[in-house]
């Protein structure tokens, strides 16, 4: 966008940059997970939400709300993940017309391994680009906007699990990752600044943390 035009329409520029960052992060992480684990980021996100639940189970409709995609699209995704042996379905004892989705042992194993790679790649992307204070601002401000300005507080409260299963799949810009096409992303050269918080420090500690950020 032209710089003068950007000055006149800062909200437009902010949103364009935010969406481009989201897509770039998705492409980079998707490429890394496919190369090292044969697991797409869409599969990873599906397993993530299941692992966040106290019973490790969800209905397709509930998963669709968490993914912010249609029930039809989610159902097709679930079919693919199930066909690859990473999740299974069981009848919902509270609703005969519905079924519950659970991760299989293979799915849980794949998620744990991919989670470590996910954290390491996030650290690599932002190392030397953002300091710890800047990262924390990126966690907090967009999430506050989501809650207060676009009415997601109720959704987040409904989706919040009773326990914390580890990694929280929320990019630092505070937006839920979506599923664009996934050509290999451009690499970001590492820098020198290292803080005690954020992706870089968390990866080095070996802890799967997105510092206490609910989805």
NUPA-485177 format. One line per field, with one value per residue (C-alpha): residue number from 1; residue in one letter; x, y, z. Coordinates in Angstrom, 1 decimal, padded with zeros to 4 digits, always signed. Layout:
<atoms>
pos c(NUM, ...)
code c(A, ...)
east c(X, ...)
north c(Y, ...)
up c(Z, ...)
</atoms>
This chain:
<atoms>
pos c(1, 2, 3, 4, 5, 6, 7, 8, 9, 10, 11, 12, 13, 14, 15, 16, 17, 18, 19, 20, 21, 22, 23, 24, 25, 26, 27, 28, 29, 30, 31, 32, 33, 34, 35, 36, 37, 38, 39, 40, 41, 42, 43, 44, 45, 46, 47, 48, 49, 50, 51, 52, 53, 54, 55, 56, 57, 58, 59, 60, 61, 62, 63, 64, 65, 66, 67, 68, 69, 70, 71, 72, 73, 74, 75, 76, 77, 78, 79, 80, 81, 82, 83, 84, 85, 86, 87, 88, 89, 90, 91, 92, 93, 94, 95, 96, 97, 98, 99, 100, 101, 102, 103, 104, 105, 106, 107, 108, 109, 110, 111, 112, 113, 114, 115, 116, 117, 118, 119, 120, 121, 122, 123, 124, 125, 126, 127, 128, 129, 130, 131, 132, 133, 134, 135, 136, 137, 138, 139, 140, 141, 142, 143, 144, 145, 146, 147, 148, 149, 150, 151, 152, 153, 154, 155, 156, 157, 158, 159, 160, 161, 162, 163, 164, 165, 166, 167, 168, 169, 170, 171, 172, 173, 174, 175, 176, 177, 178, 179, 180, 181, 182, 183, 184, 185, 186, 187, 188, 189, 190, 191, 192, 193, 194, 195, 196, 197, 198, 199, 200, 201, 202, 203, 204, 205, 206, 207, 208, 209, 210, 211, 212, 213, 214, 215)
code c(X, X, X, X, X, X, X, X, X, X, X, X, X, X, X, X, X, X, X, X, X, X, X, X, X, X, X, X, X, X, X, X, X, X, X, X, X, X, X, X, X, X, X, X, X, X, X, X, X, X, X, X, X, X, X, X, X, X, X, X, X, X, X, X, X, X, X, X, X, X, X, X, X, X, X, X, X, X, X, X, X, X, X, X, X, X, X, X, X, X, X, X, X, X, X, X, X, X, X, X, X, X, X, X, X, X, X, X, X, X, X, X, X, X, X, X, X, X, X, X, X, X, X, X, X, X, X, X, X, X, X, X, X, X, X, X, X, X, X, X, X, X, X, X, X, X, X, X, X, X, X, X, X, X, X, X, X, X, X, X, X, X, X, X, X, X, X, X, X, X, X, X, X, X, X, X, X, X, X, X, X, X, X, X, X, X, X, X, X, X, X, X, X, X, X, X, X, X, X, X, X, X, X, X, X, X, X, X, X, X, X, X, X, X, X)
east c(+000.0, +001.2, +002.7, +000.6, -002.5, -001.6, -001.4, -004.9, -006.3, -004.3, -007.0, -006.9, -003.1, -003.2, -005.7, -003.9, -000.6, -002.3, -003.9, -000.6, +001.3, -001.3, -001.0, +002.8, +002.8, +000.4, +002.5, +005.8, +004.5, +002.5, +005.5, +007.7, +005.2, +004.6, +008.4, +009.2, +006.0, +003.9, +001.2, -000.5, -001.3, -005.0, -004.5, -002.4, -005.1, -007.8, -005.7, -004.9, -008.5, -009.3, -006.3, -007.5, -010.7, -011.0, -012.4, -010.3, -013.5, -015.7, -018.7, -018.0, -020.2, -018.2, -014.9, -016.3, -016.9, -013.4, -011.9, -014.1, -015.1, -018.3, -019.6, -019.4, -015.8, -015.0, -016.8, -014.6, -011.5, -012.5, -013.0, -009.5, -007.9, -009.9, -008.9, -005.2, -005.8, -005.3, -008.8, -011.8, -015.5, -017.8, -021.5, -022.5, -024.2, -026.2, -027.4, -028.1, -027.9, -024.4, -021.0, -017.9, -014.4, -011.4, -007.7, -006.2, -003.0, -001.3, -002.9, -001.8, +001.8, +001.8, +000.5, +003.1, +006.0, +004.6, +004.0, +007.7, +008.5, +005.7, +007.2, +010.7, +009.6, +007.7, +010.8, +012.9, +010.6, +010.4, +013.9, +015.7, +012.5, +010.5, +011.7, +009.8, +007.8, +006.8, +005.7, +003.6, +001.9, +001.1, -000.4, -002.6, -003.8, -005.3, -006.9, -008.5, -009.8, -011.3, -013.0, -014.3, -014.8, -015.9, -017.9, -015.8, -015.7, -018.7, -017.1, -013.8, -015.5, -017.4, -014.3, -012.0, -011.0, -011.0, -007.3, -004.3, -002.9, +000.1, +000.6, -002.0, -002.4, -002.6, -000.2, +001.4, -000.9, -003.7, -005.8, -006.9, -004.9, -006.9, -006.2, -004.8, -002.7, +000.6, +003.7, +007.0, +007.4, +010.4, +012.9, +013.6, +017.1, +017.7, +018.8, +020.4, +017.9, +016.7, +014.2, +013.0, +009.5, +007.9, +008.5, +012.3, +012.8, +009.9, +011.5, +014.8, +013.3, +011.6, +008.2, +005.2, +004.0, +002.2, +002.4, -001.0, -003.0, -006.5, -007.7)
north c(+000.0, +003.5, +005.2, +008.3, +006.3, +004.3, +007.5, +008.4, +004.9, +003.5, +001.0, -000.5, -000.8, -002.3, -005.0, -005.8, -006.2, -008.3, -010.7, -011.0, -011.8, -014.4, -016.0, -015.9, -017.6, -020.2, -021.0, -021.2, -023.4, -025.6, -026.2, -027.0, -029.5, -031.2, -031.6, -032.9, -034.8, -035.2, -033.3, -030.2, -027.3, -027.9, -031.4, -029.9, -027.3, -030.0, -032.1, -029.1, -028.3, -031.9, -032.1, -028.9, -030.5, -032.2, -035.3, -034.8, -034.9, -032.6, -032.7, -031.6, -028.5, -027.4, -027.9, -025.8, -022.9, -023.1, -023.3, -020.5, -022.4, -024.0, -027.3, -028.7, -027.8, -029.1, -032.4, -032.9, -032.1, -034.5, -037.2, -036.7, -036.7, -039.8, -041.6, -041.0, -042.7, -039.6, -039.3, -041.6, -041.2, -042.5, -042.2, -039.3, -040.8, -037.6, -037.3, -040.4, -038.3, -036.9, -038.3, -037.3, -037.0, -038.2, -038.3, -041.7, -042.8, -042.1, -038.7, -037.7, -038.9, -036.9, -033.8, -033.9, -034.2, -031.5, -029.2, -029.1, -028.3, -025.6, -023.8, -024.0, -022.5, -019.7, -018.9, -018.9, -016.6, -013.9, -014.1, -010.8, -009.2, -008.6, -008.1, -009.7, -006.5, -006.2, -009.9, -009.4, -006.4, -008.5, -011.2, -008.8, -006.0, -007.9, -010.3, -007.5, -006.1, -009.4, -009.7, -006.1, -004.9, -007.9, -009.8, -012.9, -012.8, -015.2, -017.6, -017.6, -018.4, -021.2, -022.7, -022.4, -025.9, -026.9, -027.7, -026.6, -029.2, -027.1, -025.1, -022.5, -022.2, -018.4, -016.5, -013.4, -011.1, -012.6, -013.9, -017.5, -019.1, -020.0, -022.3, -020.6, -022.4, -023.4, -022.9, -022.8, -019.6, -017.3, -017.8, -015.1, -014.6, -015.0, -012.0, -011.4, -010.1, -012.8, -012.2, -014.3, -014.5, -015.1, -017.7, -017.7, -018.2, -020.7, -022.8, -022.7, -023.8, -026.6, -025.5, -025.5, -022.1, -019.2, -017.4, -018.2, -017.0, -018.6, -019.2)
up c(+000.0, -000.8, +002.3, +001.9, +001.4, +004.5, +006.6, +005.5, +006.2, +009.1, +010.1, +006.6, +006.7, +010.1, +009.1, +005.8, +007.7, +010.3, +007.8, +005.8, +009.0, +009.9, +006.4, +006.5, +009.9, +008.8, +005.7, +007.6, +010.4, +008.0, +005.9, +008.9, +010.4, +007.1, +006.5, +010.0, +011.0, +007.9, +009.8, +008.4, +010.6, +010.0, +011.5, +014.3, +015.2, +015.2, +017.7, +019.7, +020.4, +021.3, +023.7, +025.4, +026.6, +030.0, +028.3, +025.1, +023.0, +021.0, +018.7, +015.1, +015.6, +018.7, +016.9, +014.0, +016.3, +017.7, +014.3, +013.1, +010.0, +008.7, +010.1, +006.6, +006.2, +009.7, +008.9, +005.8, +007.8, +010.6, +007.9, +006.6, +010.1, +011.0, +007.8, +008.8, +012.1, +014.3, +015.7, +016.3, +016.7, +019.3, +019.8, +022.0, +025.1, +025.6, +022.0, +019.8, +016.6, +017.4, +017.8, +019.8, +018.3, +020.4, +019.5, +019.1, +020.7, +017.4, +017.3, +020.8, +020.0, +016.8, +018.5, +021.3, +018.9, +016.5, +019.4, +020.2, +016.6, +016.5, +019.5, +018.2, +014.8, +016.5, +018.5, +015.3, +013.5, +016.2, +017.7, +017.1, +015.7, +018.9, +022.5, +025.4, +026.1, +022.4, +022.4, +025.5, +023.9, +020.9, +023.1, +025.1, +022.8, +019.9, +022.3, +024.2, +021.0, +020.1, +023.5, +023.8, +020.3, +018.2, +020.8, +021.3, +025.1, +025.3, +022.8, +024.6, +027.9, +026.4, +024.7, +027.7, +028.9, +032.5, +032.4, +030.4, +028.1, +027.1, +023.9, +023.1, +019.3, +019.1, +017.0, +018.6, +016.7, +018.8, +015.9, +015.3, +012.6, +009.4, +006.5, +003.5, +000.8, +002.1, -000.1, +001.8, +003.7, +003.6, +006.4, +008.9, +010.1, +013.8, +015.8, +019.1, +021.6, +024.0, +026.8, +029.7, +028.3, +024.9, +022.2, +022.2, +025.9, +026.1, +023.4, +025.1, +028.4, +026.6, +027.9, +025.6, +026.7, +025.0, +028.3, +029.9, +027.0, +026.6, +023.1)
</atoms>
